[in-house]
Amino acid sequence: VSVAVEQVLDLAAQGVRKFHFFTLNKSDLAVAVCRSLGLAPVQQTLKAA
């Protein structure tokens, strides 16, 4: 998590404003990165048809 946070902060300092995380079915890691950055991840709920 700390490496990803450091990378996001570095890229943001260089002007990058949008990020996409590939989580490989480990969304808890992306959530931890977002929380470490002070961001709240968007909660998505899917309904079965």
PDBQT receptor file of N, H, CA, C and O in Angstrom, charges set to zero:
ATOM      1  N   VAL A   1       0.828  -1.186   0.000  1.00  0.00    +0.000 N 
ATOM      2  CA  VAL A   1       0.000   0.000   0.000  1.00  0.00    +0.000 C 
ATOM      3  C   VAL A   1       0.873   1.250   0.000  1.00  0.00    +0.000 C 
ATOM      4  O   VAL A   1       0.601   2.194  -0.742  1.00  0.00    +0.000 OA
ATOM      5  N   SER A   2       1.908   1.265   0.816  1.00  0.00    +0.000 N 
ATOM      6  H   SER A   2       2.129   0.498   1.419  1.00  0.00    +0.000 HD
ATOM      7  CA  SER A   2       2.743   2.463   0.914  1.00  0.00    +0.000 C 
ATOM      8  C   SER A   2       3.447   2.784  -0.404  1.00  0.00    +0.000 C 
ATOM      9  O   SER A   2       3.638   3.956  -0.730  1.00  0.00    +0.000 OA
ATOM     10  N   VAL A   3       3.830   1.767  -1.158  1.00  0.00    +0.000 N 
ATOM     11  H   VAL A   3       3.675   0.815  -0.893  1.00  0.00    +0.000 HD
ATOM     12  CA  VAL A   3       4.474   1.999  -2.459  1.00  0.00    +0.000 C 
ATOM     13  C   VAL A   3       3.480   2.625  -3.429  1.00  0.00    +0.000 C 
ATOM     14  O   VAL A   3       3.828   3.557  -4.154  1.00  0.00    +0.000 OA
ATOM     15  N   ALA A   4       2.259   2.128  -3.449  1.00  0.00    +0.000 N 
ATOM     16  H   ALA A   4       1.976   1.371  -2.860  1.00  0.00    +0.000 HD
ATOM     17  CA  ALA A   4       1.231   2.682  -4.332  1.00  0.00    +0.000 C 
ATOM     18  C   ALA A   4       0.906   4.119  -3.959  1.00  0.00    +0.000 C 
ATOM     19  O   ALA A   4       0.754   4.967  -4.838  1.00  0.00    +0.000 OA
ATOM     20  N   VAL A   5       0.798   4.400  -2.671  1.00  0.00    +0.000 N 
ATOM     21  H   VAL A   5       0.922   3.711  -1.957  1.00  0.00    +0.000 HD
ATOM     22  CA  VAL A   5       0.518   5.764  -2.209  1.00  0.00    +0.000 C 
ATOM     23  C   VAL A   5       1.644   6.697  -2.641  1.00  0.00    +0.000 C 
ATOM     24  O   VAL A   5       1.391   7.795  -3.138  1.00  0.00    +0.000 OA
ATOM     25  N   GLU A   6       2.872   6.264  -2.454  1.00  0.00    +0.000 N 
ATOM     26  H   GLU A   6       3.078   5.372  -2.051  1.00  0.00    +0.000 HD
ATOM     27  CA  GLU A   6       4.027   7.080  -2.849  1.00  0.00    +0.000 C 
ATOM     28  C   GLU A   6       4.014   7.350  -4.355  1.00  0.00    +0.000 C 
ATOM     29  O   GLU A   6       4.307   8.463  -4.793  1.00  0.00    +0.000 OA
ATOM     30  N   GLN A   7       3.674   6.335  -5.140  1.00  0.00    +0.000 N 
ATOM     31  H   GLN A   7       3.435   5.431  -4.784  1.00  0.00    +0.000 HD
ATOM     32  CA  GLN A   7       3.638   6.493  -6.592  1.00  0.00    +0.000 C 
ATOM     33  C   GLN A   7       2.535   7.465  -7.009  1.00  0.00    +0.000 C 
ATOM     34  O   GLN A   7       2.758   8.315  -7.871  1.00  0.00    +0.000 OA
ATOM     35  N   VAL A   8       1.361   7.351  -6.415  1.00  0.00    +0.000 N 
ATOM     36  H   VAL A   8       1.180   6.660  -5.715  1.00  0.00    +0.000 HD
ATOM     37  CA  VAL A   8       0.263   8.265  -6.724  1.00  0.00    +0.000 C 
ATOM     38  C   VAL A   8       0.651   9.696  -6.372  1.00  0.00    +0.000 C 
ATOM     39  O   VAL A   8       0.413  10.614  -7.157  1.00  0.00    +0.000 OA
ATOM     40  N   LEU A   9       1.239   9.891  -5.211  1.00  0.00    +0.000 N 
ATOM     41  H   LEU A   9       1.432   9.145  -4.573  1.00  0.00    +0.000 HD
ATOM     42  CA  LEU A   9       1.646  11.237  -4.805  1.00  0.00    +0.000 C 
ATOM     43  C   LEU A   9       2.689  11.809  -5.759  1.00  0.00    +0.000 C 
ATOM     44  O   LEU A   9       2.633  12.991  -6.098  1.00  0.00    +0.000 OA
ATOM     45  N   ASP A  10       3.633  10.990  -6.191  1.00  0.00    +0.000 N 
ATOM     46  H   ASP A  10       3.678  10.030  -5.915  1.00  0.00    +0.000 HD
ATOM     47  CA  ASP A  10       4.658  11.437  -7.133  1.00  0.00    +0.000 C 
ATOM     48  C   ASP A  10       4.035  11.811  -8.477  1.00  0.00    +0.000 C 
ATOM     49  O   ASP A  10       4.348  12.861  -9.039  1.00  0.00    +0.000 OA
ATOM     50  N   LEU A  11       3.161  10.958  -8.986  1.00  0.00    +0.000 N 
ATOM     51  H   LEU A  11       2.907  10.106  -8.529  1.00  0.00    +0.000 HD
ATOM     52  CA  LEU A  11       2.500  11.248 -10.259  1.00  0.00    +0.000 C 
ATOM     53  C   LEU A  11       1.623  12.494 -10.159  1.00  0.00    +0.000 C 
ATOM     54  O   LEU A  11       1.593  13.305 -11.085  1.00  0.00    +0.000 OA
ATOM     55  N   ALA A  12       0.918  12.649  -9.056  1.00  0.00    +0.000 N 
ATOM     56  H   ALA A  12       0.943  11.990  -8.304  1.00  0.00    +0.000 HD
ATOM     57  CA  ALA A  12       0.073  13.831  -8.861  1.00  0.00    +0.000 C 
ATOM     58  C   ALA A  12       0.920  15.100  -8.837  1.00  0.00    +0.000 C 
ATOM     59  O   ALA A  12       0.509  16.133  -9.364  1.00  0.00    +0.000 OA
ATOM     60  N   ALA A  13       2.090  15.024  -8.232  1.00  0.00    +0.000 N 
ATOM     61  H   ALA A  13       2.425  14.184  -7.804  1.00  0.00    +0.000 HD
ATOM     62  CA  ALA A  13       2.995  16.176  -8.191  1.00  0.00    +0.000 C 
ATOM     63  C   ALA A  13       3.482  16.549  -9.590  1.00  0.00    +0.000 C 
ATOM     64  O   ALA A  13       3.883  17.687  -9.832  1.00  0.00    +0.000 OA
ATOM     65  N   GLN A  14       3.443  15.583 -10.506  1.00  0.00    +0.000 N 
ATOM     66  H   GLN A  14       3.117  14.658 -10.309  1.00  0.00    +0.000 HD
ATOM     67  CA  GLN A  14       3.862  15.825 -11.885  1.00  0.00    +0.000 C 
ATOM     68  C   GLN A  14       2.693  16.213 -12.786  1.00  0.00    +0.000 C 
ATOM     69  O   GLN A  14       2.862  16.374 -13.994  1.00  0.00    +0.000 OA
ATOM     70  N   GLY A  15       1.505  16.362 -12.197  1.00  0.00    +0.000 N 
ATOM     71  H   GLY A  15       1.367  16.231 -11.215  1.00  0.00    +0.000 HD
ATOM     72  CA  GLY A  15       0.353  16.825 -12.957  1.00  0.00    +0.000 C 
ATOM     73  C   GLY A  15      -0.680  15.784 -13.328  1.00  0.00    +0.000 C 
ATOM     74  O   GLY A  15      -1.710  16.125 -13.909  1.00  0.00    +0.000 OA
ATOM     75  N   VAL A  16      -0.433  14.523 -13.008  1.00  0.00    +0.000 N 
ATOM     76  H   VAL A  16       0.404  14.246 -12.536  1.00  0.00    +0.000 HD
ATOM     77  CA  VAL A  16      -1.422  13.484 -13.306  1.00  0.00    +0.000 C 
ATOM     78  C   VAL A  16      -2.598  13.665 -12.357  1.00  0.00    +0.000 C 
ATOM     79  O   VAL A  16      -2.407  13.801 -11.148  1.00  0.00    +0.000 OA
ATOM     80  N   ARG A  17      -3.807  13.668 -12.894  1.00  0.00    +0.000 N 
ATOM     81  H   ARG A  17      -3.962  13.558 -13.876  1.00  0.00    +0.000 HD
ATOM     82  CA  ARG A  17      -4.988  13.925 -12.070  1.00  0.00    +0.000 C 
ATOM     83  C   ARG A  17      -5.974  12.762 -12.003  1.00  0.00    +0.000 C 
ATOM     84  O   ARG A  17      -6.875  12.769 -11.164  1.00  0.00    +0.000 OA
ATOM     85  N   LYS A  18      -5.822  11.782 -12.855  1.00  0.00    +0.000 N 
ATOM     86  H   LYS A  18      -5.090  11.776 -13.536  1.00  0.00    +0.000 HD
ATOM     87  CA  LYS A  18      -6.752  10.650 -12.853  1.00  0.00    +0.000 C 
ATOM     88  C   LYS A  18      -5.957   9.359 -12.730  1.00  0.00    +0.000 C 
ATOM     89  O   LYS A  18      -4.910   9.192 -13.354  1.00  0.00    +0.000 OA
ATOM     90  N   PHE A  19      -6.478   8.450 -11.911  1.00  0.00    +0.000 N 
ATOM     91  H   PHE A  19      -7.330   8.586 -11.404  1.00  0.00    +0.000 HD
ATOM     92  CA  PHE A  19      -5.789   7.191 -11.652  1.00  0.00    +0.000 C 
ATOM     93  C   PHE A  19      -6.765   6.030 -11.772  1.00  0.00    +0.000 C 
ATOM     94  O   PHE A  19      -7.955   6.173 -11.492  1.00  0.00    +0.000 OA
ATOM     95  N   HIS A  20      -6.261   4.907 -12.183  1.00  0.00    +0.000 N 
ATOM     96  H   HIS A  20      -5.294   4.791 -12.410  1.00  0.00    +0.000 HD
ATOM     97  CA  HIS A  20      -7.049   3.681 -12.260  1.00  0.00    +0.000 C 
ATOM     98  C   HIS A  20      -6.213   2.578 -11.618  1.00  0.00    +0.000 C 
ATOM     99  O   HIS A  20      -5.050   2.385 -11.970  1.00  0.00    +0.000 OA
ATOM    100  N   PHE A  21      -6.806   1.869 -10.688  1.00  0.00    +0.000 N 
ATOM    101  H   PHE A  21      -7.752   2.026 -10.402  1.00  0.00    +0.000 HD
ATOM    102  CA  PHE A  21      -6.099   0.793 -10.005  1.00  0.00    +0.000 C 
ATOM    103  C   PHE A  21      -6.593  -0.557 -10.511  1.00  0.00    +0.000 C 
ATOM    104  O   PHE A  21      -7.794  -0.823 -10.502  1.00  0.00    +0.000 OA
ATOM    105  N   PHE A  22      -5.682  -1.398 -10.945  1.00  0.00    +0.000 N 
ATOM    106  H   PHE A  22      -4.706  -1.181 -10.952  1.00  0.00    +0.000 HD
ATOM    107  CA  PHE A  22      -6.008  -2.773 -11.290  1.00  0.00    +0.000 C 
ATOM    108  C   PHE A  22      -5.819  -3.589 -10.020  1.00  0.00    +0.000 C 
ATOM    109  O   PHE A  22      -4.701  -3.720  -9.521  1.00  0.00    +0.000 OA
ATOM    110  N   THR A  23      -6.904  -4.135  -9.501  1.00  0.00    +0.000 N 
ATOM    111  H   THR A  23      -7.812  -4.029  -9.907  1.00  0.00    +0.000 HD
ATOM    112  CA  THR A  23      -6.855  -4.772  -8.189  1.00  0.00    +0.000 C 
ATOM    113  C   THR A  23      -6.733  -6.289  -8.224  1.00  0.00    +0.000 C 
ATOM    114  O   THR A  23      -6.434  -6.912  -7.205  1.00  0.00    +0.000 OA
ATOM    115  N   LEU A  24      -6.960  -6.882  -9.382  1.00  0.00    +0.000 N 
ATOM    116  H   LEU A  24      -7.203  -6.376 -10.210  1.00  0.00    +0.000 HD
ATOM    117  CA  LEU A  24      -6.888  -8.338  -9.502  1.00  0.00    +0.000 C 
ATOM    118  C   LEU A  24      -7.705  -9.027  -8.409  1.00  0.00    +0.000 C 
ATOM    119  O   LEU A  24      -7.231  -9.941  -7.733  1.00  0.00    +0.000 OA
ATOM    120  N   ASN A  25      -8.942  -8.561  -8.257  1.00  0.00    +0.000 N 
ATOM    121  H   ASN A  25      -9.327  -7.819  -8.805  1.00  0.00    +0.000 HD
ATOM    122  CA  ASN A  25      -9.897  -9.104  -7.284  1.00  0.00    +0.000 C 
ATOM    123  C   ASN A  25      -9.477  -8.912  -5.834  1.00  0.00    +0.000 C 
ATOM    124  O   ASN A  25      -9.901  -9.664  -4.956  1.00  0.00    +0.000 OA
ATOM    125  N   LYS A  26      -8.652  -7.916  -5.583  1.00  0.00    +0.000 N 
ATOM    126  H   LYS A  26      -8.308  -7.305  -6.296  1.00  0.00    +0.000 HD
ATOM    127  CA  LYS A  26      -8.240  -7.589  -4.217  1.00  0.00    +0.000 C 
ATOM    128  C   LYS A  26      -8.579  -6.122  -3.954  1.00  0.00    +0.000 C 
ATOM    129  O   LYS A  26      -7.695  -5.290  -3.750  1.00  0.00    +0.000 OA
ATOM    130  N   SER A  27      -9.867  -5.830  -3.965  1.00  0.00    +0.000 N 
ATOM    131  H   SER A  27     -10.585  -6.506  -4.131  1.00  0.00    +0.000 HD
ATOM    132  CA  SER A  27     -10.314  -4.444  -3.829  1.00  0.00    +0.000 C 
ATOM    133  C   SER A  27      -9.927  -3.827  -2.492  1.00  0.00    +0.000 C 
ATOM    134  O   SER A  27      -9.835  -2.605  -2.378  1.00  0.00    +0.000 OA
ATOM    135  N   ASP A  28      -9.700  -4.660  -1.481  1.00  0.00    +0.000 N 
ATOM    136  H   ASP A  28      -9.775  -5.652  -1.573  1.00  0.00    +0.000 HD
ATOM    137  CA  ASP A  28      -9.309  -4.116  -0.178  1.00  0.00    +0.000 C 
ATOM    138  C   ASP A  28      -7.996  -3.335  -0.269  1.00  0.00    +0.000 C 
ATOM    139  O   ASP A  28      -7.790  -2.388   0.490  1.00  0.00    +0.000 OA
ATOM    140  N   LEU A  29      -7.116  -3.719  -1.179  1.00  0.00    +0.000 N 
ATOM    141  H   LEU A  29      -7.283  -4.489  -1.795  1.00  0.00    +0.000 HD
ATOM    142  CA  LEU A  29      -5.860  -2.989  -1.361  1.00  0.00    +0.000 C 
ATOM    143  C   LEU A  29      -6.104  -1.610  -1.963  1.00  0.00    +0.000 C 
ATOM    144  O   LEU A  29      -5.504  -0.627  -1.528  1.00  0.00    +0.000 OA
ATOM    145  N   ALA A  30      -6.981  -1.534  -2.962  1.00  0.00    +0.000 N 
ATOM    146  H   ALA A  30      -7.468  -2.332  -3.316  1.00  0.00    +0.000 HD
ATOM    147  CA  ALA A  30      -7.305  -0.241  -3.572  1.00  0.00    +0.000 C 
ATOM    148  C   ALA A  30      -8.002   0.662  -2.563  1.00  0.00    +0.000 C 
ATOM    149  O   ALA A  30      -7.746   1.866  -2.526  1.00  0.00    +0.000 OA
ATOM    150  N   VAL A  31      -8.870   0.097  -1.756  1.00  0.00    +0.000 N 
ATOM    151  H   VAL A  31      -9.078  -0.881  -1.786  1.00  0.00    +0.000 HD
ATOM    152  CA  VAL A  31      -9.553   0.870  -0.716  1.00  0.00    +0.000 C 
ATOM    153  C   VAL A  31      -8.531   1.413   0.279  1.00  0.00    +0.000 C 
ATOM    154  O   VAL A  31      -8.629   2.568   0.694  1.00  0.00    +0.000 OA
ATOM    155  N   ALA A  32      -7.564   0.603   0.661  1.00  0.00    +0.000 N 
ATOM    156  H   ALA A  32      -7.485  -0.335   0.323  1.00  0.00    +0.000 HD
ATOM    157  CA  ALA A  32      -6.530   1.046   1.601  1.00  0.00    +0.000 C 
ATOM    158  C   ALA A  32      -5.699   2.180   1.010  1.00  0.00    +0.000 C 
ATOM    159  O   ALA A  32      -5.346   3.121   1.721  1.00  0.00    +0.000 OA
ATOM    160  N   VAL A  33      -5.384   2.102  -0.280  1.00  0.00    +0.000 N 
ATOM    161  H   VAL A  33      -5.671   1.338  -0.857  1.00  0.00    +0.000 HD
ATOM    162  CA  VAL A  33      -4.639   3.177  -0.944  1.00  0.00    +0.000 C 
ATOM    163  C   VAL A  33      -5.468   4.453  -0.934  1.00  0.00    +0.000 C 
ATOM    164  O   VAL A  33      -4.964   5.521  -0.585  1.00  0.00    +0.000 OA
ATOM    165  N   CYS A  34      -6.728   4.347  -1.315  1.00  0.00    +0.000 N 
ATOM    166  H   CYS A  34      -7.137   3.480  -1.599  1.00  0.00    +0.000 HD
ATOM    167  CA  CYS A  34      -7.604   5.525  -1.333  1.00  0.00    +0.000 C 
ATOM    168  C   CYS A  34      -7.720   6.149   0.053  1.00  0.00    +0.000 C 
ATOM    169  O   CYS A  34      -7.635   7.368   0.199  1.00  0.00    +0.000 OA
ATOM    170  N   ARG A  35      -7.909   5.333   1.044  1.00  0.00    +0.000 N 
ATOM    171  H   ARG A  35      -7.978   4.343   0.925  1.00  0.00    +0.000 HD
ATOM    172  CA  ARG A  35      -8.023   5.862   2.412  1.00  0.00    +0.000 C 
ATOM    173  C   ARG A  35      -6.725   6.533   2.854  1.00  0.00    +0.000 C 
ATOM    174  O   ARG A  35      -6.758   7.567   3.521  1.00  0.00    +0.000 OA
ATOM    175  N   SER A  36      -5.595   5.957   2.491  1.00  0.00    +0.000 N 
ATOM    176  H   SER A  36      -5.568   5.117   1.949  1.00  0.00    +0.000 HD
ATOM    177  CA  SER A  36      -4.304   6.553   2.840  1.00  0.00    +0.000 C 
ATOM    178  C   SER A  36      -4.108   7.906   2.170  1.00  0.00    +0.000 C 
ATOM    179  O   SER A  36      -3.399   8.769   2.689  1.00  0.00    +0.000 OA
ATOM    180  N   LEU A  37      -4.740   8.084   1.014  1.00  0.00    +0.000 N 
ATOM    181  H   LEU A  37      -5.316   7.383   0.593  1.00  0.00    +0.000 HD
ATOM    182  CA  LEU A  37      -4.658   9.346   0.284  1.00  0.00    +0.000 C 
ATOM    183  C   LEU A  37      -5.741  10.332   0.722  1.00  0.00    +0.000 C 
ATOM    184  O   LEU A  37      -5.807  11.455   0.222  1.00  0.00    +0.000 OA
ATOM    185  N   GLY A  38      -6.586   9.905   1.658  1.00  0.00    +0.000 N 
ATOM    186  H   GLY A  38      -6.532   8.992   2.064  1.00  0.00    +0.000 HD
ATOM    187  CA  GLY A  38      -7.659  10.773   2.127  1.00  0.00    +0.000 C 
ATOM    188  C   GLY A  38      -8.852  10.806   1.199  1.00  0.00    +0.000 C 
ATOM    189  O   GLY A  38      -9.640  11.751   1.220  1.00  0.00    +0.000 OA
ATOM    190  N   LEU A  39      -8.987   9.765   0.378  1.00  0.00    +0.000 N 
ATOM    191  H   LEU A  39      -8.347   8.997   0.361  1.00  0.00    +0.000 HD
ATOM    192  CA  LEU A  39     -10.091   9.672  -0.576  1.00  0.00    +0.000 C 
ATOM    193  C   LEU A  39     -11.055   8.574  -0.151  1.00  0.00    +0.000 C 
ATOM    194  O   LEU A  39     -10.654   7.560   0.420  1.00  0.00    +0.000 OA
ATOM    195  N   ALA A  40     -12.313   8.793  -0.434  1.00  0.00    +0.000 N 
ATOM    196  H   ALA A  40     -12.639   9.617  -0.897  1.00  0.00    +0.000 HD
ATOM    197  CA  ALA A  40     -13.322   7.776  -0.153  1.00  0.00    +0.000 C 
ATOM    198  C   ALA A  40     -13.667   7.078  -1.462  1.00  0.00    +0.000 C 
ATOM    199  O   ALA A  40     -14.152   7.729  -2.388  1.00  0.00    +0.000 OA
ATOM    200  N   PRO A  41     -13.431   5.777  -1.567  1.00  0.00    +0.000 N 
ATOM    201  CA  PRO A  41     -13.775   5.073  -2.804  1.00  0.00    +0.000 C 
ATOM    202  C   PRO A  41     -15.283   5.041  -3.014  1.00  0.00    +0.000 C 
ATOM    203  O   PRO A  41     -16.057   5.024  -2.057  1.00  0.00    +0.000 OA
ATOM    204  N   VAL A  42     -15.683   5.033  -4.268  1.00  0.00    +0.000 N 
ATOM    205  H   VAL A  42     -15.055   5.047  -5.046  1.00  0.00    +0.000 HD
ATOM    206  CA  VAL A  42     -17.102   4.975  -4.616  1.00  0.00    +0.000 C 
ATOM    207  C   VAL A  42     -17.596   3.559  -4.380  1.00  0.00    +0.000 C 
ATOM    208  O   VAL A  42     -16.982   2.593  -4.832  1.00  0.00    +0.000 OA
ATOM    209  N   GLN A  43     -18.698   3.445  -3.677  1.00  0.00    +0.000 N 
ATOM    210  H   GLN A  43     -19.197   4.230  -3.310  1.00  0.00    +0.000 HD
ATOM    211  CA  GLN A  43     -19.291   2.138  -3.405  1.00  0.00    +0.000 C 
ATOM    212  C   GLN A  43     -20.234   1.788  -4.541  1.00  0.00    +0.000 C 
ATOM    213  O   GLN A  43     -21.137   2.564  -4.858  1.00  0.00    +0.000 OA
ATOM    214  N   GLN A  44     -20.041   0.646  -5.152  1.00  0.00    +0.000 N 
ATOM    215  H   GLN A  44     -19.308   0.016  -4.895  1.00  0.00    +0.000 HD
ATOM    216  CA  GLN A  44     -20.915   0.202  -6.225  1.00  0.00    +0.000 C 
ATOM    217  C   GLN A  44     -21.651  -1.047  -5.772  1.00  0.00    +0.000 C 
ATOM    218  O   GLN A  44     -21.061  -1.968  -5.208  1.00  0.00    +0.000 OA
ATOM    219  N   THR A  45     -22.936  -1.058  -6.026  1.00  0.00    +0.000 N 
ATOM    220  H   THR A  45     -23.415  -0.310  -6.484  1.00  0.00    +0.000 HD
ATOM    221  CA  THR A  45     -23.757  -2.205  -5.671  1.00  0.00    +0.000 C 
ATOM    222  C   THR A  45     -24.428  -2.726  -6.931  1.00  0.00    +0.000 C 
ATOM    223  O   THR A  45     -25.057  -1.961  -7.662  1.00  0.00    +0.000 OA
ATOM    224  N   LEU A  46     -24.302  -4.005  -7.186  1.00  0.00    +0.000 N 
ATOM    225  H   LEU A  46     -23.791  -4.626  -6.593  1.00  0.00    +0.000 HD
ATOM    226  CA  LEU A  46     -24.941  -4.618  -8.342  1.00  0.00    +0.000 C 
ATOM    227  C   LEU A  46     -26.134  -5.427  -7.863  1.00  0.00    +0.000 C 
ATOM    228  O   LEU A  46     -26.046  -6.172  -6.886  1.00  0.00    +0.000 OA
ATOM    229  N   LYS A  47     -27.251  -5.272  -8.565  1.00  0.00    +0.000 N 
ATOM    230  H   LYS A  47     -27.323  -4.667  -9.358  1.00  0.00    +0.000 HD
ATOM    231  CA  LYS A  47     -28.451  -6.035  -8.227  1.00  0.00    +0.000 C 
ATOM    232  C   LYS A  47     -28.619  -7.173  -9.223  1.00  0.00    +0.000 C 
ATOM    233  O   LYS A  47     -28.427  -6.997 -10.426  1.00  0.00    +0.000 OA
ATOM    234  N   ALA A  48     -28.976  -8.325  -8.711  1.00  0.00    +0.000 N 
ATOM    235  H   ALA A  48     -29.133  -8.468  -7.734  1.00  0.00    +0.000 HD
ATOM    236  CA  ALA A  48     -29.249  -9.460  -9.589  1.00  0.00    +0.000 C 
ATOM    237  C   ALA A  48     -30.579  -9.238 -10.281  1.00  0.00    +0.000 C 
ATOM    238  O   ALA A  48     -31.511  -8.697  -9.685  1.00  0.00    +0.000 OA
ATOM    239  N   ALA A  49     -30.671  -9.647 -11.523  1.00  0.00    +0.000 N 
ATOM    240  H   ALA A  49     -29.914 -10.086 -12.007  1.00  0.00    +0.000 HD
ATOM    241  CA  ALA A  49     -31.908  -9.454 -12.300  1.00  0.00    +0.000 C 
ATOM    242  C   ALA A  49     -32.985 -10.412 -11.864  1.00  0.00    +0.000 C 
ATOM    243  O   ALA A  49     -34.088 -10.390 -12.408  1.00  0.00    +0.000 OA
TER     244      ALA A  49
